[in-house]
């Protein structure tokens, strides 16, 4: 029996039809990722399912007695502790406990049986576990909810929804207010969640790991495909290719018959055949045109090369006037580095970014920058500094006072801000458009080092992929602070752990870090504590033993990607007819020599990568 059935749903908002005779069925235990372009109606559909929004036509039915769970839009307030707020997510338990205070003896037995059935005794422990996974330690859990900022209160709302153990869980961009650690924990929780879920997310990693089908909302209709997001893209691409081939075949048939009609329709001896062809043309099936979504492209300016290292720190401490937030930092950054910062919110990741960006000065120690180093700093909170009534062009002209109008527009166009968007007041821009403007401003002077603090918060999946492609082509250093594991996996080849007041390289990859977080969150049983320690030590030893192999494989893979990009650039240069003139003969020879050398390096890098992967596979299997 289905848990949710939506049939023929029509929703109109603001004169637009968002859903037009749309259907969706959710069976118990199914995890569905709801995707679609910004403004397609994903959040609107969730509101309709929850009953917050009336539909214009059709029917949405939830199974009888099914419990619905969702994150409330209003963040919790008041003096109650976080644990008490989360426990309110199970109103039946609270009602039974209150009734037990005054219930007569004959009713008391029933109440206790029901409390035992819903596992009421373990509720505080379950609430505490969820809060811990979302970043609240035991001391924080006892604090009043009013003492936390809005972003942290949203985490409490999410914890309440998860704790309620619903039959159907509705999640709308659940990772937006989480750091990487909480995002990884949520992924693990969702994978084990036995109920059904509809998850709206732009995080394709989460969609690949936590859902078993994708519901694509496009032009008012919902199409469901099995598997995660990668499988959805594969199926959609194949369907588009088949559709395009069918449309091309029918167009050819139609053109051939139309040519016959045009030639003979007014010739008496051929009139009947021409009319027959016209009828045949009318009977040809109509193939919906394959509307290719606009491909989002980002393009970072090419920075000038600097001699390594571009930045060094020696025993640096930094803070905000009181006790240092970070201390004893001895770090080095080169122009080819791709670094992701790990560590829970509040540990000092943004402090380190501000130090490197020059927003903070060291309290002690020495910090050296290359004399020509330019740093591009992107932080999501910078959107608050944008002037609402000014356009992106106004902002960029002020940032580039000597630039020509064409250069200003060109810099905005690098991040998809076309003529219409560039002249729209910021107050009317979407979150994604503001993020694009901030990226354009941060890179206006072709920096050698990009500091990106949560760059994907308001970007849709296409824009996130565009950012990944642009960073792959970028010839400078990148330092990432992000809750998006997919971005870390595809961009970073070095991980730094910000914890316990310092910053150190993390010897492993993101899977190792995920395993470390899971291990820390797992409560150790009171019995066999020695065995537990031995097992943890054995797992740590195993990770340490294979870490060099993983690092070698990742380094070789990153080198392969960089060499491939360089080879493509030189091949594109050699493909230009303008290059082959007598005056540029030496330039051609130099390019061909460089190309041959790069291909040899690529072959060696690919061989190293394969050897490391084989050695890693053998070591893991041992």
ROVO-281704 format. One record per residue (C-alpha): residue in one letter; chain; x, y, z. Coordinates in nm, 2 decimals, decimal comma. Layout:
# residues N
KOLZA rest kette u v w
KOLZA A A X Y Z
...
END
This chain:
# residues 622
KOLZA rest kette u v w
KOLZA X A 0,00 0,00 0,00
KOLZA X A 0,14 0,34 -0,10
KOLZA X A 0,22 0,59 0,17
KOLZA X A 0,15 0,90 -0,04
KOLZA X A -0,04 0,94 -0,37
KOLZA X A -0,06 1,26 -0,56
KOLZA X A -0,27 1,26 -0,87
KOLZA X A -0,34 1,53 -1,13
KOLZA X A -0,20 1,80 -0,90
KOLZA X A -0,23 2,16 -1,03
KOLZA X A -0,07 2,45 -0,84
KOLZA X A -0,07 2,81 -0,96
KOLZA X A 0,11 3,09 -0,78
KOLZA X A 0,15 3,45 -0,88
KOLZA X A 0,00 3,39 -1,23
KOLZA X A 0,24 3,10 -1,30
KOLZA X A 0,14 2,73 -1,32
KOLZA X A 0,41 2,54 -1,12
KOLZA X A 0,25 2,20 -1,13
KOLZA X A 0,03 2,10 -1,42
KOLZA X A -0,15 1,76 -1,38
KOLZA X A 0,15 1,62 -1,19
KOLZA X A 0,16 1,27 -1,04
KOLZA X A 0,38 1,12 -0,76
KOLZA X A 0,36 0,81 -0,56
KOLZA X A 0,57 0,73 -0,25
KOLZA X A 0,58 0,38 -0,11
KOLZA X A 0,68 0,30 0,26
KOLZA X A 1,06 0,31 0,31
KOLZA X A 1,14 0,48 -0,02
KOLZA X A 1,38 0,77 -0,03
KOLZA X A 1,31 1,01 -0,32
KOLZA X A 1,52 1,30 -0,42
KOLZA X A 1,31 1,59 -0,57
KOLZA X A 1,52 1,79 -0,82
KOLZA X A 1,45 2,07 -1,07
KOLZA X A 1,56 2,41 -1,17
KOLZA X A 1,53 2,70 -0,93
KOLZA X A 1,17 2,82 -0,93
KOLZA X A 1,03 2,49 -1,07
KOLZA X A 0,81 2,44 -0,76
KOLZA X A 0,99 2,19 -0,55
KOLZA X A 0,94 2,36 -0,21
KOLZA X A 0,58 2,45 -0,32
KOLZA X A 0,51 2,08 -0,37
KOLZA X A 0,64 1,99 -0,02
KOLZA X A 0,42 2,26 0,13
KOLZA X A 0,12 2,11 -0,06
KOLZA X A 0,20 1,76 0,07
KOLZA X A 0,22 1,89 0,43
KOLZA X A -0,11 2,07 0,39
KOLZA X A 0,03 2,42 0,43
KOLZA X A -0,07 2,51 0,08
KOLZA X A -0,40 2,44 -0,09
KOLZA X A -0,38 2,29 -0,44
KOLZA X A -0,59 2,42 -0,73
KOLZA X A -0,68 2,08 -0,87
KOLZA X A -0,61 1,72 -0,83
KOLZA X A -0,57 1,51 -0,51
KOLZA X A -0,29 1,45 -0,25
KOLZA X A -0,36 1,16 -0,01
KOLZA X A -0,15 1,05 0,28
KOLZA X A -0,21 0,70 0,42
KOLZA X A -0,43 0,68 0,72
KOLZA X A -0,25 0,73 1,05
KOLZA X A 0,08 0,80 0,87
KOLZA X A 0,30 1,05 1,06
KOLZA X A 0,45 1,33 0,86
KOLZA X A 0,77 1,50 0,97
KOLZA X A 0,92 1,82 0,84
KOLZA X A 1,15 2,11 0,95
KOLZA X A 0,93 2,39 1,08
KOLZA X A 0,99 2,73 0,92
KOLZA X A 0,97 2,91 1,26
KOLZA X A 1,29 2,86 1,46
KOLZA X A 1,23 2,76 1,82
KOLZA X A 1,27 3,03 2,09
KOLZA X A 1,25 3,06 2,47
KOLZA X A 1,42 2,93 2,78
KOLZA X A 1,38 2,56 2,71
KOLZA X A 1,69 2,35 2,66
KOLZA X A 1,77 2,19 2,33
KOLZA X A 1,69 1,84 2,45
KOLZA X A 1,35 1,95 2,58
KOLZA X A 1,27 2,12 2,24
KOLZA X A 1,37 1,80 2,05
KOLZA X A 1,17 1,58 2,29
KOLZA X A 0,86 1,79 2,20
KOLZA X A 0,89 1,63 1,85
KOLZA X A 0,71 1,33 2,00
KOLZA X A 0,38 1,47 2,12
KOLZA X A 0,24 1,12 2,20
KOLZA X A 0,51 1,05 2,45
KOLZA X A 0,46 1,39 2,62
KOLZA X A 0,08 1,34 2,63
KOLZA X A 0,11 0,99 2,78
KOLZA X A 0,36 1,11 3,04
KOLZA X A 0,13 1,40 3,14
KOLZA X A -0,17 1,16 3,16
KOLZA X A 0,02 0,92 3,38
KOLZA X A 0,05 1,18 3,65
KOLZA X A -0,33 1,17 3,72
KOLZA X A -0,46 0,86 3,55
KOLZA X A -0,66 0,60 3,75
KOLZA X A -0,49 0,26 3,81
KOLZA X A -0,69 0,08 3,54
KOLZA X A -0,57 0,33 3,28
KOLZA X A -0,22 0,35 3,41
KOLZA X A -0,13 0,00 3,29
KOLZA X A -0,24 0,08 2,94
KOLZA X A -0,03 0,40 2,94
KOLZA X A 0,28 0,22 3,06
KOLZA X A 0,24 -0,05 2,79
KOLZA X A 0,21 0,22 2,52
KOLZA X A 0,52 0,40 2,66
KOLZA X A 0,71 0,08 2,65
KOLZA X A 0,59 0,01 2,29
KOLZA X A 0,72 0,35 2,17
KOLZA X A 1,05 0,31 2,35
KOLZA X A 0,98 0,62 2,56
KOLZA X A 1,26 0,55 2,81
KOLZA X A 1,53 0,59 2,55
KOLZA X A 1,39 0,91 2,40
KOLZA X A 1,63 1,15 2,59
KOLZA X A 1,93 0,94 2,47
KOLZA X A 1,80 0,94 2,11
KOLZA X A 1,74 1,31 2,12
KOLZA X A 2,09 1,37 2,26
KOLZA X A 2,25 1,15 1,99
KOLZA X A 2,08 1,34 1,71
KOLZA X A 2,18 1,68 1,86
KOLZA X A 2,54 1,55 1,90
KOLZA X A 2,54 1,45 1,53
KOLZA X A 2,43 1,80 1,43
KOLZA X A 2,71 1,96 1,63
KOLZA X A 2,58 2,02 1,98
KOLZA X A 2,79 1,88 2,26
KOLZA X A 2,64 1,79 2,60
KOLZA X A 2,70 2,14 2,74
KOLZA X A 2,52 2,30 2,44
KOLZA X A 2,23 2,06 2,47
KOLZA X A 2,15 2,19 2,82
KOLZA X A 2,16 2,56 2,72
KOLZA X A 1,84 2,75 2,64
KOLZA X A 1,75 2,76 2,27
KOLZA X A 1,73 3,14 2,28
KOLZA X A 2,10 3,16 2,34
KOLZA X A 2,18 3,03 1,99
KOLZA X A 2,19 3,21 1,65
KOLZA X A 1,93 3,15 1,38
KOLZA X A 2,14 2,90 1,19
KOLZA X A 2,20 2,69 1,50
KOLZA X A 1,83 2,70 1,58
KOLZA X A 1,75 2,57 1,24
KOLZA X A 1,97 2,27 1,33
KOLZA X A 1,75 2,22 1,64
KOLZA X A 1,44 2,23 1,41
KOLZA X A 1,60 1,96 1,19
KOLZA X A 1,69 1,75 1,50
KOLZA X A 1,32 1,77 1,61
KOLZA X A 1,20 1,65 1,27
KOLZA X A 1,45 1,36 1,27
KOLZA X A 1,36 1,26 1,63
KOLZA X A 0,99 1,25 1,55
KOLZA X A 1,05 0,92 1,36
KOLZA X A 0,79 1,00 1,10
KOLZA X A 0,65 0,76 0,83
KOLZA X A 0,72 1,03 0,57
KOLZA X A 1,00 1,28 0,62
KOLZA X A 1,00 1,60 0,41
KOLZA X A 1,34 1,77 0,39
KOLZA X A 1,40 2,10 0,20
KOLZA X A 1,77 2,17 0,15
KOLZA X A 1,86 2,01 0,49
KOLZA X A 2,23 2,08 0,46
KOLZA X A 2,21 2,46 0,40
KOLZA X A 2,27 2,54 0,77
KOLZA X A 2,51 2,25 0,84
KOLZA X A 2,89 2,23 0,83
KOLZA X A 3,07 1,94 0,65
KOLZA X A 3,08 1,73 0,97
KOLZA X A 2,70 1,76 1,03
KOLZA X A 2,63 1,70 0,66
KOLZA X A 2,83 1,37 0,67
KOLZA X A 2,64 1,27 0,99
KOLZA X A 2,31 1,35 0,83
KOLZA X A 2,40 1,14 0,52
KOLZA X A 2,47 0,84 0,75
KOLZA X A 2,15 0,89 0,94
KOLZA X A 1,94 0,91 0,62
KOLZA X A 2,09 0,60 0,48
KOLZA X A 1,97 0,41 0,79
KOLZA X A 1,63 0,59 0,83
KOLZA X A 1,36 0,32 0,79
KOLZA X A 1,08 0,56 0,69
KOLZA X A 1,01 0,72 0,36
KOLZA X A 1,16 1,06 0,27
KOLZA X A 1,13 1,32 0,01
KOLZA X A 1,46 1,53 -0,01
KOLZA X A 1,49 1,85 -0,20
KOLZA X A 1,87 1,92 -0,23
KOLZA X A 2,13 2,07 -0,46
KOLZA X A 2,39 1,84 -0,31
KOLZA X A 2,44 1,57 -0,56
KOLZA X A 2,66 1,37 -0,33
KOLZA X A 2,38 1,35 -0,08
KOLZA X A 2,13 1,25 -0,36
KOLZA X A 2,36 0,98 -0,47
KOLZA X A 2,42 0,83 -0,13
KOLZA X A 2,08 0,87 0,04
KOLZA X A 1,80 0,83 -0,21
KOLZA X A 1,69 0,53 -0,42
KOLZA X A 1,50 0,73 -0,69
KOLZA X A 1,49 1,08 -0,84
KOLZA X A 1,17 1,27 -0,90
KOLZA X A 1,24 1,54 -1,16
KOLZA X A 1,00 1,84 -1,16
KOLZA X A 1,02 2,00 -1,50
KOLZA X A 0,76 2,21 -1,69
KOLZA X A 0,49 2,12 -1,44
KOLZA X A 0,53 1,74 -1,46
KOLZA X A 0,71 1,49 -1,24
KOLZA X A 0,91 1,21 -1,39
KOLZA X A 1,06 0,95 -1,16
KOLZA X A 1,38 0,75 -1,24
KOLZA X A 1,54 0,48 -1,02
KOLZA X A 1,88 0,53 -0,86
KOLZA X A 2,07 0,83 -0,74
KOLZA X A 2,15 1,15 -0,91
KOLZA X A 2,43 1,01 -1,13
KOLZA X A 2,19 0,74 -1,26
KOLZA X A 1,93 1,01 -1,32
KOLZA X A 2,17 1,21 -1,54
KOLZA X A 2,27 0,90 -1,73
KOLZA X A 1,91 0,80 -1,80
KOLZA X A 1,80 1,15 -1,89
KOLZA X A 2,10 1,19 -2,13
KOLZA X A 2,01 0,86 -2,30
KOLZA X A 1,65 0,96 -2,33
KOLZA X A 1,74 1,30 -2,47
KOLZA X A 1,96 1,14 -2,73
KOLZA X A 1,69 0,89 -2,83
KOLZA X A 1,43 1,17 -2,85
KOLZA X A 1,66 1,39 -3,06
KOLZA X A 1,73 1,10 -3,30
KOLZA X A 1,36 1,02 -3,33
KOLZA X A 1,28 1,39 -3,40
KOLZA X A 1,56 1,41 -3,66
KOLZA X A 1,43 1,10 -3,84
KOLZA X A 1,07 1,23 -3,85
KOLZA X A 1,19 1,57 -3,96
KOLZA X A 1,38 1,40 -4,25
KOLZA X A 1,07 1,21 -4,35
KOLZA X A 0,86 1,52 -4,33
KOLZA X A 1,10 1,73 -4,54
KOLZA X A 1,11 1,46 -4,81
KOLZA X A 0,73 1,43 -4,84
KOLZA X A 0,69 1,81 -4,82
KOLZA X A 0,94 1,85 -5,11
KOLZA X A 0,72 1,62 -5,31
KOLZA X A 0,41 1,81 -5,22
KOLZA X A 0,57 2,15 -5,31
KOLZA X A 0,68 2,01 -5,64
KOLZA X A 0,36 1,84 -5,76
KOLZA X A 0,06 1,98 -5,56
KOLZA X A -0,05 2,19 -5,86
KOLZA X A 0,02 1,93 -6,13
KOLZA X A -0,31 1,76 -6,22
KOLZA X A -0,15 1,42 -6,28
KOLZA X A 0,02 1,42 -5,94
KOLZA X A -0,25 1,60 -5,73
KOLZA X A -0,38 1,29 -5,57
KOLZA X A -0,04 1,17 -5,46
KOLZA X A 0,04 1,52 -5,33
KOLZA X A -0,27 1,52 -5,12
KOLZA X A -0,19 1,17 -4,99
KOLZA X A 0,16 1,30 -4,89
KOLZA X A -0,01 1,59 -4,70
KOLZA X A -0,22 1,35 -4,51
KOLZA X A 0,08 1,14 -4,43
KOLZA X A 0,27 1,44 -4,30
KOLZA X A -0,02 1,52 -4,07
KOLZA X A -0,02 1,17 -3,93
KOLZA X A 0,35 1,18 -3,84
KOLZA X A 0,40 1,17 -3,46
KOLZA X A 0,49 1,49 -3,29
KOLZA X A 0,81 1,45 -3,09
KOLZA X A 0,84 1,71 -2,81
KOLZA X A 1,15 1,91 -2,88
KOLZA X A 1,44 1,83 -2,64
KOLZA X A 1,47 2,16 -2,46
KOLZA X A 1,84 2,16 -2,36
KOLZA X A 1,88 2,34 -2,03
KOLZA X A 2,10 2,64 -2,05
KOLZA X A 2,45 2,51 -1,97
KOLZA X A 2,59 2,72 -1,68
KOLZA X A 2,95 2,82 -1,72
KOLZA X A 3,19 2,99 -1,48
KOLZA X A 3,53 3,11 -1,59
KOLZA X A 3,80 3,24 -1,35
KOLZA X A 4,05 3,49 -1,48
KOLZA X A 4,39 3,34 -1,54
KOLZA X A 4,64 3,45 -1,27
KOLZA X A 5,01 3,54 -1,32
KOLZA X A 5,25 3,26 -1,20
KOLZA X A 5,44 3,32 -0,88
KOLZA X A 5,75 3,14 -0,75
KOLZA X A 5,67 2,89 -0,46
KOLZA X A 5,58 2,92 -0,19
KOLZA X A 5,32 3,20 -0,23
KOLZA X A 5,25 3,20 0,15
KOLZA X A 5,41 3,06 0,46
KOLZA X A 5,34 3,08 0,84
KOLZA X A 5,58 3,00 1,12
KOLZA X A 5,43 2,95 1,47
KOLZA X A 5,15 3,20 1,40
KOLZA X A 4,88 3,26 1,65
KOLZA X A 4,57 3,46 1,57
KOLZA X A 4,25 3,57 1,74
KOLZA X A 4,02 3,87 1,79
KOLZA X A 4,20 4,06 2,07
KOLZA X A 4,15 3,80 2,35
KOLZA X A 4,29 3,45 2,38
KOLZA X A 4,41 3,31 2,04
KOLZA X A 4,15 3,11 1,84
KOLZA X A 4,43 2,94 1,65
KOLZA X A 4,79 2,90 1,76
KOLZA X A 5,12 2,74 1,66
KOLZA X A 5,04 2,75 1,28
KOLZA X A 5,33 2,65 1,06
KOLZA X A 5,18 2,61 0,72
KOLZA X A 5,28 2,66 0,35
KOLZA X A 5,07 2,72 0,04
KOLZA X A 5,19 2,68 -0,32
KOLZA X A 5,01 2,81 -0,63
KOLZA X A 4,91 2,46 -0,74
KOLZA X A 4,76 2,36 -0,40
KOLZA X A 4,39 2,26 -0,37
KOLZA X A 4,31 2,25 0,01
KOLZA X A 3,98 2,18 0,19
KOLZA X A 3,95 2,28 0,56
KOLZA X A 3,79 2,02 0,78
KOLZA X A 3,65 2,08 1,13
KOLZA X A 3,32 2,16 1,30
KOLZA X A 3,18 2,51 1,29
KOLZA X A 3,34 2,73 1,56
KOLZA X A 3,68 2,56 1,55
KOLZA X A 3,84 2,85 1,35
KOLZA X A 3,81 2,77 0,98
KOLZA X A 3,68 3,12 0,89
KOLZA X A 3,94 3,27 1,12
KOLZA X A 4,21 3,10 0,92
KOLZA X A 4,06 3,22 0,60
KOLZA X A 4,04 3,58 0,73
KOLZA X A 4,41 3,56 0,84
KOLZA X A 4,52 3,45 0,49
KOLZA X A 4,29 3,70 0,32
KOLZA X A 4,45 3,98 0,52
KOLZA X A 4,14 4,06 0,72
KOLZA X A 4,32 3,97 1,04
KOLZA X A 4,68 4,02 1,15
KOLZA X A 4,88 3,75 1,34
KOLZA X A 4,90 3,80 1,72
KOLZA X A 5,24 3,63 1,72
KOLZA X A 5,47 3,44 1,49
KOLZA X A 5,57 3,53 1,13
KOLZA X A 5,37 3,52 0,81
KOLZA X A 5,52 3,58 0,47
KOLZA X A 5,34 3,64 0,15
KOLZA X A 5,48 3,66 -0,20
KOLZA X A 5,51 4,03 -0,29
KOLZA X A 5,28 4,00 -0,59
KOLZA X A 5,03 3,77 -0,43
KOLZA X A 4,66 3,86 -0,48
KOLZA X A 4,40 3,68 -0,28
KOLZA X A 4,03 3,64 -0,38
KOLZA X A 3,81 3,60 -0,08
KOLZA X A 3,45 3,48 -0,11
KOLZA X A 3,23 3,45 0,20
KOLZA X A 2,86 3,40 0,20
KOLZA X A 2,80 3,67 0,47
KOLZA X A 2,94 3,93 0,22
KOLZA X A 2,60 3,93 0,05
KOLZA X A 2,48 4,15 0,35
KOLZA X A 2,73 4,41 0,23
KOLZA X A 2,58 4,44 -0,11
KOLZA X A 2,37 4,76 -0,17
KOLZA X A 2,01 4,65 -0,24
KOLZA X A 1,92 4,93 -0,48
KOLZA X A 2,24 4,90 -0,69
KOLZA X A 2,29 4,66 -0,98
KOLZA X A 2,58 4,41 -1,03
KOLZA X A 2,72 4,66 -1,29
KOLZA X A 2,72 4,94 -1,02
KOLZA X A 2,91 4,71 -0,78
KOLZA X A 3,16 4,60 -1,03
KOLZA X A 3,23 4,95 -1,16
KOLZA X A 3,30 5,06 -0,81
KOLZA X A 3,54 4,77 -0,76
KOLZA X A 3,71 4,83 -1,10
KOLZA X A 3,71 5,21 -1,13
KOLZA X A 3,95 5,22 -1,42
KOLZA X A 3,78 4,94 -1,62
KOLZA X A 3,59 5,01 -1,94
KOLZA X A 3,22 4,93 -1,95
KOLZA X A 3,29 4,63 -2,17
KOLZA X A 3,55 4,50 -1,92
KOLZA X A 3,30 4,54 -1,63
KOLZA X A 3,03 4,34 -1,82
KOLZA X A 3,29 4,08 -1,93
KOLZA X A 3,39 4,01 -1,57
KOLZA X A 3,02 3,97 -1,47
KOLZA X A 2,96 3,74 -1,77
KOLZA X A 3,23 3,51 -1,65
KOLZA X A 2,98 3,40 -1,38
KOLZA X A 2,66 3,39 -1,59
KOLZA X A 2,54 3,74 -1,51
KOLZA X A 2,42 3,84 -1,86
KOLZA X A 2,29 4,18 -1,97
KOLZA X A 1,95 4,14 -1,80
KOLZA X A 2,09 4,01 -1,47
KOLZA X A 2,37 4,26 -1,46
KOLZA X A 2,12 4,55 -1,47
KOLZA X A 1,88 4,40 -1,21
KOLZA X A 1,89 4,57 -0,87
KOLZA X A 2,05 4,34 -0,61
KOLZA X A 1,73 4,34 -0,40
KOLZA X A 1,56 4,16 -0,69
KOLZA X A 1,84 3,91 -0,74
KOLZA X A 1,81 3,55 -0,62
KOLZA X A 2,05 3,40 -0,37
KOLZA X A 2,23 3,22 -0,66
KOLZA X A 2,27 3,55 -0,85
KOLZA X A 2,41 3,72 -0,55
KOLZA X A 2,66 3,44 -0,50
KOLZA X A 2,77 3,48 -0,87
KOLZA X A 2,82 3,85 -0,81
KOLZA X A 3,03 3,79 -0,51
KOLZA X A 3,24 3,54 -0,71
KOLZA X A 3,28 3,80 -0,98
KOLZA X A 3,39 4,06 -0,73
KOLZA X A 3,63 3,82 -0,55
KOLZA X A 3,81 3,73 -0,87
KOLZA X A 3,81 4,07 -1,04
KOLZA X A 4,19 4,12 -1,02
KOLZA X A 4,29 3,76 -1,13
KOLZA X A 4,40 3,63 -0,78
KOLZA X A 4,66 3,36 -0,74
KOLZA X A 4,48 3,22 -0,43
KOLZA X A 4,11 3,17 -0,40
KOLZA X A 3,95 3,15 -0,05
KOLZA X A 3,60 3,01 -0,09
KOLZA X A 3,39 3,00 0,23
KOLZA X A 3,06 2,81 0,16
KOLZA X A 3,05 2,91 -0,21
KOLZA X A 2,77 2,67 -0,31
KOLZA X A 2,51 2,76 -0,05
KOLZA X A 2,27 2,92 -0,30
KOLZA X A 2,39 2,76 -0,62
KOLZA X A 2,18 2,49 -0,79
KOLZA X A 2,32 2,16 -0,91
KOLZA X A 2,42 2,30 -1,26
KOLZA X A 2,59 2,60 -1,11
KOLZA X A 2,78 2,38 -0,86
KOLZA X A 2,90 2,16 -1,15
KOLZA X A 3,01 2,48 -1,33
KOLZA X A 3,20 2,59 -1,03
KOLZA X A 3,38 2,25 -1,01
KOLZA X A 3,47 2,27 -1,38
KOLZA X A 3,60 2,63 -1,34
KOLZA X A 3,81 2,53 -1,04
KOLZA X A 3,96 2,24 -1,23
KOLZA X A 4,07 2,49 -1,50
KOLZA X A 4,19 2,75 -1,26
KOLZA X A 4,57 2,78 -1,25
KOLZA X A 4,60 2,92 -0,90
KOLZA X A 4,57 2,78 -0,54
KOLZA X A 4,23 2,71 -0,39
KOLZA X A 4,13 2,69 -0,02
KOLZA X A 3,78 2,56 0,05
KOLZA X A 3,55 2,58 0,35
KOLZA X A 3,23 2,39 0,25
KOLZA X A 2,96 2,16 0,37
KOLZA X A 2,95 2,00 0,02
KOLZA X A 3,14 1,66 0,02
KOLZA X A 3,10 1,64 -0,36
KOLZA X A 3,29 1,97 -0,40
KOLZA X A 3,57 1,85 -0,16
KOLZA X A 3,60 1,52 -0,34
KOLZA X A 3,63 1,68 -0,69
KOLZA X A 3,84 1,98 -0,61
KOLZA X A 4,06 1,92 -0,31
KOLZA X A 4,37 1,71 -0,31
KOLZA X A 4,49 1,81 0,04
KOLZA X A 4,29 1,82 0,36
KOLZA X A 4,37 2,04 0,67
KOLZA X A 4,20 1,96 1,00
KOLZA X A 4,11 2,27 1,21
KOLZA X A 4,06 2,14 1,56
KOLZA X A 4,18 2,19 1,92
KOLZA X A 4,31 2,54 1,85
KOLZA X A 4,54 2,45 1,56
KOLZA X A 4,56 2,34 1,20
KOLZA X A 4,73 2,02 1,08
KOLZA X A 4,73 1,82 0,76
KOLZA X A 4,48 1,53 0,77
KOLZA X A 4,65 1,21 0,67
KOLZA X A 4,37 1,05 0,47
KOLZA X A 4,08 1,13 0,24
KOLZA X A 3,72 1,23 0,30
KOLZA X A 3,61 0,87 0,34
KOLZA X A 3,87 0,83 0,62
KOLZA X A 3,74 1,15 0,78
KOLZA X A 3,38 1,02 0,75
KOLZA X A 3,49 0,70 0,92
KOLZA X A 3,67 0,90 1,20
KOLZA X A 3,35 1,10 1,27
KOLZA X A 3,14 0,79 1,28
KOLZA X A 3,39 0,62 1,52
KOLZA X A 3,39 0,93 1,75
KOLZA X A 3,01 0,94 1,75
KOLZA X A 2,97 0,57 1,84
KOLZA X A 2,93 0,53 2,21
KOLZA X A 3,17 0,28 2,36
KOLZA X A 3,00 -0,01 2,55
KOLZA X A 3,08 -0,03 2,92
KOLZA X A 3,19 -0,38 2,89
KOLZA X A 3,49 -0,50 2,69
KOLZA X A 3,63 -0,14 2,69
KOLZA X A 3,98 -0,28 2,63
KOLZA X A 3,87 -0,48 2,33
KOLZA X A 3,70 -0,16 2,20
KOLZA X A 4,02 0,03 2,23
KOLZA X A 4,21 -0,24 2,06
KOLZA X A 3,97 -0,25 1,77
KOLZA X A 3,98 0,13 1,73
KOLZA X A 4,36 0,12 1,74
KOLZA X A 4,36 -0,16 1,48
KOLZA X A 4,14 0,04 1,25
KOLZA X A 4,35 0,35 1,30
KOLZA X A 4,67 0,15 1,22
KOLZA X A 4,50 0,01 0,91
KOLZA X A 4,41 0,36 0,79
KOLZA X A 4,76 0,49 0,87
KOLZA X A 4,92 0,20 0,67
KOLZA X A 4,71 0,27 0,36
KOLZA X A 4,71 0,65 0,39
KOLZA X A 5,04 0,69 0,18
KOLZA X A 4,89 0,48 -0,10
KOLZA X A 4,56 0,68 -0,10
KOLZA X A 4,76 1,00 -0,10
KOLZA X A 4,98 0,88 -0,39
KOLZA X A 4,67 0,78 -0,59
KOLZA X A 4,50 1,11 -0,53
KOLZA X A 4,81 1,31 -0,61
KOLZA X A 4,86 1,11 -0,94
KOLZA X A 4,49 1,16 -1,03
KOLZA X A 4,51 1,53 -0,97
KOLZA X A 4,84 1,55 -1,17
KOLZA X A 4,67 1,36 -1,45
KOLZA X A 4,38 1,61 -1,45
KOLZA X A 4,61 1,91 -1,46
KOLZA X A 4,83 1,77 -1,74
KOLZA X A 4,52 1,68 -1,94
KOLZA X A 4,40 2,04 -1,91
KOLZA X A 4,74 2,18 -2,02
KOLZA X A 4,75 1,94 -2,32
KOLZA X A 4,40 2,05 -2,44
KOLZA X A 4,51 2,41 -2,42
KOLZA X A 4,82 2,35 -2,63
KOLZA X A 4,63 2,13 -2,88
KOLZA X A 4,37 2,41 -2,92
KOLZA X A 4,66 2,65 -2,98
KOLZA X A 4,82 2,42 -3,24
KOLZA X A 4,48 2,38 -3,41
KOLZA X A 4,46 2,75 -3,50
KOLZA X A 4,56 2,83 -3,86
KOLZA X A 4,69 3,17 -3,75
KOLZA X A 4,98 3,00 -3,58
KOLZA X A 5,13 2,86 -3,90
KOLZA X A 5,31 3,16 -4,05
KOLZA X A 5,69 3,19 -4,12
KOLZA X A 5,72 3,45 -3,84
KOLZA X A 5,58 3,21 -3,58
KOLZA X A 5,77 2,90 -3,69
KOLZA X A 5,97 2,89 -3,37
KOLZA X A 5,65 2,92 -3,16
KOLZA X A 5,50 2,61 -3,34
KOLZA X A 5,82 2,41 -3,27
KOLZA X A 5,82 2,51 -2,90
KOLZA X A 5,45 2,42 -2,86
KOLZA X A 5,50 2,08 -3,03
KOLZA X A 5,80 2,01 -2,80
KOLZA X A 5,60 2,11 -2,49
KOLZA X A 5,31 1,90 -2,60
KOLZA X A 5,53 1,59 -2,64
KOLZA X A 5,68 1,65 -2,30
KOLZA X A 5,34 1,69 -2,14
KOLZA X A 5,21 1,37 -2,30
KOLZA X A 5,51 1,18 -2,16
KOLZA X A 5,44 1,32 -1,81
KOLZA X A 5,07 1,23 -1,85
KOLZA X A 5,16 0,87 -1,94
KOLZA X A 5,38 0,85 -1,63
KOLZA X A 5,11 1,00 -1,41
KOLZA X A 4,85 0,76 -1,54
KOLZA X A 5,09 0,47 -1,47
KOLZA X A 5,15 0,59 -1,12
KOLZA X A 4,78 0,63 -1,05
KOLZA X A 4,71 0,28 -1,17
KOLZA X A 4,99 0,13 -0,97
KOLZA X A 4,88 0,31 -0,66
KOLZA X A 4,52 0,20 -0,70
KOLZA X A 4,62 -0,16 -0,75
KOLZA X A 4,85 -0,15 -0,44
KOLZA X A 4,57 0,01 -0,24
KOLZA X A 4,32 -0,25 -0,35
KOLZA X A 4,56 -0,53 -0,26
KOLZA X A 4,63 -0,37 0,08
KOLZA X A 4,26 -0,32 0,16
KOLZA X A 4,18 -0,68 0,06
KOLZA X A 4,46 -0,82 0,28
END
